[in-house]
Amino acid sequence: EKLPIRLEQSVSAGEIARRIGDSLFIMLHNDSDIVQSGTAGITGGGLTALKPLKFSLAPKAKQSFEIPVKEIAPNGKQLELMLHVNKNLFRIPLQLAVNEIVPHNFKMKNAEGKIEFGNGKIKVQMNVKDSTADGASGKRNPWENDCVELFFDLAPEILPQTHAQAYTPQTFRLFITPRGTEKLHVMG
C-alpha cells in the first residue's frame, strides 16, 4: 500500500523578522502543492501585533508580509511568530533585525553630516575628522583606503528562509574614497 506524503507544517517562515519603524516584515513559505491560508501573529520580544495577519499563499510560493506592531513591556520571552494553519498552531522562534531610520542630521565618533532624499536621489554631505592621508590607493580594495562605506538594500522586506543575514542580490555597497583618484566604487 502506498501512503500519500503529508506535511504536518505546510507553511514555514524564515529565521529572521525585520523591523522598520512600526512594521515587522516576515517571509512565509508554502511548501505544499495546494493553496494555504491562515493567520499569523507575534508574541514575545517586547512586541505585539496590532491585529492578526490573515494570509493566503499559492502552492510552492513564498511571500513577504508586513505586520503592524507596537512595543509592549518585555516579558522575558523570545520573539515568536504564531502561525495558525489547517487547525494547527505553530510557534516559530524569530531573530529580530532592526533597520534604523537614518536621521537627516547625524553625528558619529569622528564624523558628522547630513543626508537628503528627494527626486530619486540621495545626497550625503560629511565632514570627517582625519588629518592623516592614507597614501596612494594603488591596488588596494576601496575599504582598505580612507573611505565612507554605504550599504543599500533595495528590498529589505525580502528575508530568505535560510542565511537571511547574508547579502541578497538586491544589496549593494557604495564606497566614497575622497582622497583616491577614483572617488566612487560600487560592489554587488
C-alpha positions as CSV (number, residue, x, y, z in Angstrom):
1,E,0.0,0.0,0.0
2,K,1.3,3.5,-0.9
3,L,0.6,6.2,1.6
4,P,0.5,9.8,0.5
5,I,3.1,12.2,1.9
6,R,1.5,14.7,4.3
7,L,3.3,17.8,5.5
8,E,2.5,18.4,9.1
9,Q,3.6,22.0,8.8
10,S,2.9,23.2,5.2
11,V,3.7,26.9,5.9
12,S,7.1,27.8,7.3
13,A,8.9,31.1,8.0
14,G,12.4,32.5,7.7
15,E,14.6,32.7,10.8
16,I,14.6,36.5,10.8
17,A,12.0,39.2,11.1
18,R,12.9,42.7,10.1
19,R,11.5,45.7,12.0
20,I,11.3,49.0,10.2
21,G,9.6,51.6,12.3
22,D,6.2,50.3,13.5
23,S,6.2,47.4,10.9
24,L,7.6,43.9,11.2
25,F,8.3,42.1,8.0
26,I,8.2,38.3,7.8
27,M,8.6,35.9,4.9
28,L,6.3,32.9,4.7
29,H,6.9,29.8,2.5
30,N,4.2,27.4,1.3
31,D,5.9,24.0,1.0
32,S,2.8,22.2,-0.2
33,D,1.1,21.6,-3.5
34,I,-2.1,23.4,-2.6
35,V,-3.1,27.0,-1.6
36,Q,-2.6,27.5,2.1
37,S,-4.4,30.2,4.1
38,G,-4.1,31.1,7.8
39,T,-3.4,33.7,10.4
40,A,-0.1,35.0,11.8
41,G,0.6,36.9,14.9
42,I,3.6,37.9,17.1
43,T,4.3,37.3,20.7
44,G,7.3,37.9,23.0
45,G,10.4,40.1,22.4
46,G,8.6,43.2,23.7
47,L,6.4,43.4,20.6
48,T,2.8,42.7,19.8
49,A,0.9,42.7,16.6
50,L,-1.8,45.4,16.3
51,K,-4.1,42.8,14.7
52,P,-3.7,39.3,13.4
53,L,-2.5,38.9,9.8
54,K,-4.7,36.9,7.5
55,F,-2.7,35.4,4.6
56,S,-3.1,33.1,1.6
57,L,-0.1,31.6,-0.3
58,A,-0.1,29.9,-3.6
59,P,1.4,26.4,-3.9
60,K,5.3,26.4,-3.5
61,A,5.2,30.2,-3.1
62,K,7.0,32.5,-0.8
63,Q,5.9,36.0,0.1
64,S,6.9,38.8,2.4
65,F,4.2,40.1,4.8
66,E,4.0,43.3,6.8
67,I,2.6,43.1,10.4
68,P,1.9,46.4,12.1
69,V,3.4,46.2,15.7
70,K,3.8,48.2,18.8
71,E,6.2,47.9,21.7
72,I,4.9,46.4,25.0
73,A,6.6,45.7,28.3
74,P,9.1,42.9,27.7
75,N,8.1,39.6,29.3
76,G,11.5,37.9,29.0
77,K,10.3,35.6,26.3
78,Q,11.8,35.3,22.9
79,L,10.1,36.8,19.8
80,E,7.9,34.2,18.2
81,L,5.8,34.0,15.1
82,M,2.5,32.2,15.8
83,L,1.0,30.6,12.7
84,H,-2.5,29.1,12.6
85,V,-2.8,26.9,9.6
86,N,-5.1,23.9,9.0
87,K,-6.4,24.0,12.6
88,N,-2.9,23.7,13.9
89,L,-0.9,26.4,15.8
90,F,2.8,26.6,15.2
91,R,5.3,28.8,17.2
92,I,8.4,29.7,15.3
93,P,11.3,31.5,17.1
94,L,12.5,34.6,15.3
95,Q,15.6,36.6,15.4
96,L,14.9,40.4,15.2
97,A,16.8,42.6,12.8
98,V,16.0,46.3,13.3
99,N,16.6,48.8,10.5
100,E,17.4,52.2,11.9
101,I,15.8,55.1,10.1
102,V,18.7,57.5,9.2
103,P,18.2,60.9,10.7
104,H,18.7,63.9,8.3
105,N,21.5,65.2,10.5
106,F,23.9,62.7,12.1
107,K,26.9,62.7,14.3
108,M,29.5,59.9,14.8
109,K,32.7,59.5,16.7
110,N,34.8,61.1,14.0
111,A,32.3,62.5,11.5
112,E,29.2,64.5,11.2
113,G,27.0,65.3,8.3
114,K,23.5,65.3,6.7
115,I,21.6,63.2,4.3
116,E,18.8,64.3,2.0
117,F,16.4,62.2,0.0
118,G,14.3,63.5,-3.0
119,N,13.7,63.4,-6.7
120,G,15.1,59.8,-6.9
121,K,18.4,61.0,-5.4
122,I,20.3,60.6,-2.2
123,K,22.7,63.4,-1.2
124,V,25.2,62.8,1.6
125,Q,27.4,65.6,2.9
126,M,30.0,64.7,5.6
127,N,32.9,66.3,7.5
128,V,35.3,63.6,8.7
129,K,38.0,64.4,11.3
130,D,41.0,62.6,9.8
131,S,44.1,64.8,9.2
132,T,46.3,61.9,8.0
133,A,46.1,60.8,4.4
134,D,46.3,57.0,3.9
135,G,48.6,57.3,0.8
136,A,48.2,56.2,-2.8
137,S,45.5,53.6,-3.1
138,G,47.4,51.5,-5.7
139,K,45.8,48.1,-5.9
140,R,44.1,48.2,-2.5
141,N,40.4,47.5,-2.2
142,P,38.2,50.5,-1.6
143,W,37.6,49.5,2.1
144,E,41.3,49.4,2.7
145,N,41.5,53.2,2.0
146,D,40.1,56.3,3.7
147,C,36.5,55.9,2.7
148,V,32.9,56.1,3.6
149,E,31.0,52.8,3.0
150,L,27.3,52.8,2.4
151,F,25.1,49.7,2.2
152,F,21.9,49.8,0.1
153,D,19.3,47.1,0.4
154,L,16.7,47.7,-2.3
155,A,14.3,45.1,-0.9
156,P,14.8,44.9,2.9
157,E,11.5,43.1,3.3
158,I,12.8,40.0,1.4
159,L,14.0,37.6,4.0
160,P,15.3,34.2,2.7
161,Q,14.3,31.1,4.6
162,T,18.0,30.3,5.3
163,H,21.1,32.5,5.6
164,A,18.8,35.6,5.9
165,Q,21.7,37.6,7.3
166,A,23.7,37.2,4.1
167,Y,23.6,39.9,1.4
168,T,20.8,39.3,-1.2
169,P,21.1,40.2,-4.9
170,Q,19.2,43.4,-4.0
171,T,22.0,44.6,-1.8
172,F,25.0,46.7,-3.0
173,R,27.8,48.7,-1.4
174,L,29.0,52.2,-2.4
175,F,32.4,53.3,-1.3
176,I,33.3,57.0,-1.4
177,T,37.1,57.5,-1.4
178,P,37.7,61.3,-1.3
179,R,41.5,61.0,-1.5
180,G,41.6,58.4,-4.2
181,T,41.9,59.0,-8.0
182,E,38.5,57.3,-8.4
183,K,36.0,58.8,-6.0
184,L,33.2,56.2,-6.2
185,H,33.3,52.4,-6.2
186,V,30.2,50.1,-6.4
187,M,30.2,46.4,-5.4
188,G,27.3,44.0,-5.5
